[in-house]
Structures are given as C-alpha cells and as structure tokens.
Amino acid sequence: MNTPNIMLGSLSIGGWDARKVDRGIAAKAEAENNAKAGTVTAAKYLMAGVPEHKAAKDYATMRRMEWGKITLPWFDGRGAPRAVNADGVPDLIVKLGDWEREYIDHVKAFERVYPQAVSHRQFEMGDLFDQSQFPSARDLRRRYYFRTDWCALPKAEDIRITKGMTPGEVAAMQAAAIERHDQRVATAMNTAAQRLFKVVQAMHATMATPIGEKGAKFNDSKLENILELVELMPILNITNDPKLIELAKQAKKLAQKSPGELREDVVKRASAATEAAALAKKLAGAFDVTGDEEDE
C-alpha cells in the first residue's frame, strides 16, 4: 500500500424537523379503539405545507448525501469524520463554502415566513396547536447551522509513554493503532474502487442486453455516473494508488463514447460491453470489490 495522504473531515448540518411526537393523541386513539397502550404512535408536523421549511430540510439532506459520495468512510458511525486525499481539501473547502451560503439562504427564507407560518398553523391545527412546541425566533436560529471541521490524520508514533505504562505496553498500543490504520486505509480504498466498479458494471449490464429486451434501455446517466466518479478519484484515492489512477483513466475513456451510438448501434454496444467487462475484471482483481457499497 502506498503512503496515505489523508485528511479527515466532518460535516454537521443542523436544522429543525418540526415534528413532535404526541403521546396524548396516541393514548386517546388507543382508548377510543380499545387498543393496547403503545399500539398507536402519533406525531404532529408543525410546519406541514410550509415550502420554505421543506426547502431548507431537503437541501440539508441532499448535501449530507453528497458529502458521503465525495468522501470515504474512516471511523464508524453516522456523522463520524471521513477521509479524503489531502491534496483535494482546498477545492473541497471552496465547495463546502458554496454549500453553506446556499443553505443559509434557505434558512433565512424560512425565518422570514416563520411568524406567519406559525399563525397559519394555529388556524389549521385547531385544538392540536400548542404554542410551546414552536421555538422562538432566537431558538429557531440556534437550531440551524452548517459546520465543517478538518484535521490531519494522527500517527501511531504520536502515542507517548504515559504514567503507569511500560515501553512494551506503549509499543503494543502503537502496533494496534498501525493495524487499525492499515485496515481503515484498505477499507477506504476498496470503497473508492467499489464505487467505480459498480457504475462500470451497470454500464456493462445495459450494453450486454440485446436491444428491445428488458434492461437494454440506455440513458446518458450511465456515462455521466462514470465521469462523475472519475472526476472524484483524485480526492478519493487517498494513497495515490497508481492502479486506481490508471483504471480511472480507462473508465473515463469508456464514458466518452457517443450516447446516440450506444442506444442504436449493435456493434458499438457489443464493443462497449466487452470494454466494460474487462475494466470491471481489472478492478475486481486489484481491489476487494463486489459492486455493493456498504458505506454508511
């Protein structure tokens, strides 16, 4: 394995889901229907029908998903720091800055309509309305944030002798840290290769299916998905592995074919199928890939 060039980054986007579980409503429904306690779950959607709230929420969801695509798993757990090639961090910082500005614009749009939205919901919710369930303007503002943090990858040799530890115990800790580090690098690199493998396999499956049969329909997204991943490979290739660099080049060549020809030309489709199959085989030979990404 080549020397990793890793930075760890975390993205945290805060918001208000405006959903309130109401045990009172659930208990009433259970009593009225002679149902066992715990049978019914009831929730009030406090901002139902408010497009500005939905826009901010949807934008946050979209960016969290995209963050997962442009980074690699490192520590376990949702929201944990994720790995990228350190050389790509400056460009990512610019991208994240754009995301933050766009998110704040959505949040400000929601804040502007919030007082009127609360009044409108009071009318719509009738006796279910409870003013205490709606945050004040100041509290609402605190709930929305967009934060990114970056840190250099700690090294095993940074572990120092601490009180009560022998040199042998410290050496054992360092060895264990190195082993975990190597496992995480391998997992991250396999994830990067697996993503590429998956879209190449999808290309092959379509090209290998005779025109007119189910699964043969070709969409430009098959090529666009490959090109998108190829563009990300410099960020995802945290070890600057020359094998992955070369395979990404081959994937880019595959994705530069004419969409029109691949929709209609039987010979060109067969050629693309063969090329995609060969590339998928190379990826599978160089990395531990299956086509199923179990990332999050």
N, C-alpha and C positions, 0 to 999 in steps of 0.2 A: 504494500500500500504506500502511495506517495505521501509526503509530508502534508498534513492538512493545513489549509489556510482558512481558518474558521472564525467567524464572529457569531455570537448568539444574540438574537433579537427577540423582543416580546412586544406584542401589540395588545392594548386594552382599550376597548370602546365601551363607554358607559352610556346608559340610557334608562328610560322609564317604560316598562312594558304595559303599564296602565291596566294590569289585570289583577283583580282582587278576589281571592277565594272567600266565599261567604258561607260559613258553616250554618248560619241561621236559616238561610234559604234552603240549604240541603236538608236540614233537620225538619223543616216544615213540610217539604216534599215527601220525606220518608214517613212522617206522621200521617199525612193525608192519604198515603197509599199503603199504610200498614207494612212498611218496609223496614228491614233491619237497619240499625244505625251503621253508617259507613257505606251504605249501598249507593247513595247519591253524592256526587261531587258537583258543586255549583260555583261558578265564577262570574264576576261582573267585569265587563270590558268597558272601562271608564272612558276611553277615547274612541269608541266604535264610531265609524263614519267620519272621522277627522282625517282628511287626506295628508295634512302636514305631519301628523304624528306617524302615520303609516310610512310616509316617505323617509323620515329620519330612521325609523326602525329597519326598513328594508335596506336602506343604504348601509347601515352598520352591519347587517347580516351579510350583504354582498361583499363588503370589504374584509370581514373576518374569513369568509370562504376564500377570497383571492389571496389573502395572506398565507393561508395554508398551502396554496398552489405555488407560490413563489419562494417558499422556504421549505426546509426539511425537518423532520422530527428529530429531536435530540433527547430532552428529558420527557418522561411520561406525564400524562395528564393534560387535559384541555387548558389552554392558556399558558402552558409552560413555554419557556424560551425555546426558540427554534434556530436552526443553523443555516448559514449561507456562506458562500465564498466571500472572504473579507474584501476582495477587490471590487465586489459589486455593491458594497454598502453605500458609497457616495450616491450612486444612482437611486438606490432604494430610499435613501433619506429624502431625496427630491420627490420621488413618487409618493411617499408617505405624507410629505408636507402638502401635496396637492389633495390627497385624500382627506386630511384633517380640515383643510379650508372648505372643501365641499361638504363635509359632514357638519361643520359649524354653520354653514349657510342653511342647511336643512333644519338644524336645531333652532336657529334664530327665526326662521319662518314659522316653526311650530310655536315658539314662545310668543310671537306676535298675535297669534289667534287663540292662544290658550285661555285667556279670561272669557272670551266669548264662547269658546268651546265648552267650558265648564257650565256656563249659564244655559247653553243649549242642551247639554246632557242632563241638567237638572229637570228641564221640561220633559225630555224623552224618558228618563228613568223613573219618574214619578216617585212613589214611596220607597223605591230602592236607592234613591240618591242619598248619599252620606257625605257631607262636605269635608269631614275629617279624612276621607280617603283620597282627597285630591291635594297634592302638595302645593305649598305656597309658591309664588314665582321664584323666590330665592332658593327654596329647597329643590324646585324643579331644575334650576340652573346647575346646582351642585351635582345632580344625578347624571348630567350629560358631560362627557369628557372624551378626549382622544389622546392616548398616551403611547409613546414608543420608548423603549429603552434598549441600549446596546451595551454589550460587554465583551471583552476579549475572553477567549476560552482559557480557563485556568489549566495549569500544567501540573502533572503529578509531582514533579520535583519541587513545586512550591510548598508541599507538605513539609513542615518542620517538626523537630522534636518538641513535644510539649511535656509539661510536668507529669511525671509518672509513667512516661513511655520510654521503652528501651530503643536503641537504634534498630534492633531487629523488628520490633513492632512497627516502627515508622517505615522501614523498608517493605514490610508486608502491606501496609496501607498504600504505599506508592505503587507496588506491583498490582494490587487490586484496582487502584484508580486507573492505571495504564490499561489493564484488561477491559474495564468498563468503557474507557475512552475508545479503544480499538473496536469494541462491539458497536458502539454508537456510530462511529465513522462508517463501519461496514453497513449498518442498517440504513444510514442516511444515503450512502452511495447507491445501495440496492434500490432504495425508494426512487431516487432520481432516474436510474436506468429503467426501473419498472414502469414509470410513467411513460417514458418514451416507447418501451416495449408494447404497452397497452394500445397506444394510438397507431403504432405500426401494424399491430395485429388486427386492429379494426379496419385499417386500410386493406390489408390482405384479405380479410373475410369478405369484404364487399367486392373486390376485384376478382376473387376466385369464384364468385357466384355468377352463373350464366345470366345474361340479360333477360329480363322478363320473369325471373324467379324471385321468390321472397328473399329479401336481403341484398338484392343486386342494385337497388337504387343508390346512386352516388350523389352525395351532397358536397359542396365545396368545403364544408366544415371538416371533412376528413383530412384535407390538405392543410387547412388553417390550424387545426389542432396540433398537427406535427410541427408546423412552422412556429407556432407559439411556444412549444416546448423547446425547440432548438434555440430560440432566442433566449430562453431562460437558463439553458445549460451552463453558461459561464458563471451564473450565480449559484446554481445547484451543484456543480461539480466542485465540491469543497476540497478535493485532493488534487485538482487539476490533472485528473487521470487521462493520459493520452488516448487510452482505448475509448473512453466515453467521448472525448473530443472528436475522434475520427468517426465514430458511429453516428454522432450528431451531424457531422458533415454529410454522411451518406443519407441520413434521414432528410436533411434539407434538400438534397438532390432529388430524392423520391417525391418530395412535396412540391417540387417546382414543375411538375408535369401539367399538361393542359387539362383543365376540368372538363371542357367540352369533349375532348377525345376520349377521356376515361368514362364518359357517360355513354358513348356510342360506338367506339372503335373496339371490336372484339380482340384484335391483335394487341393493341396498346394496353388493354385491360389485363390480358394474359401476361404481358411483359411486366406490368406493374405488380401483379400478384406474385410473380416469381421474385422480383426485386424485394418486395416487402417481406416475403417469407425468408429470403436469405438474410436480410437485415435482422429480423426477429430472432433467427437462429444464432446470429453472432452475438446479439445482446444476451440471449439466454446462456451462451457459452462463456461470456465474460463476466456476467453478474448473476446473482441469485434472484431471478425474476420469474414471475408466474402470470403476469397480466392483471392480477388482482391487487389493488393498492389498499393495504390496511394501514393507513397513516394515522388518522386521528384517534 
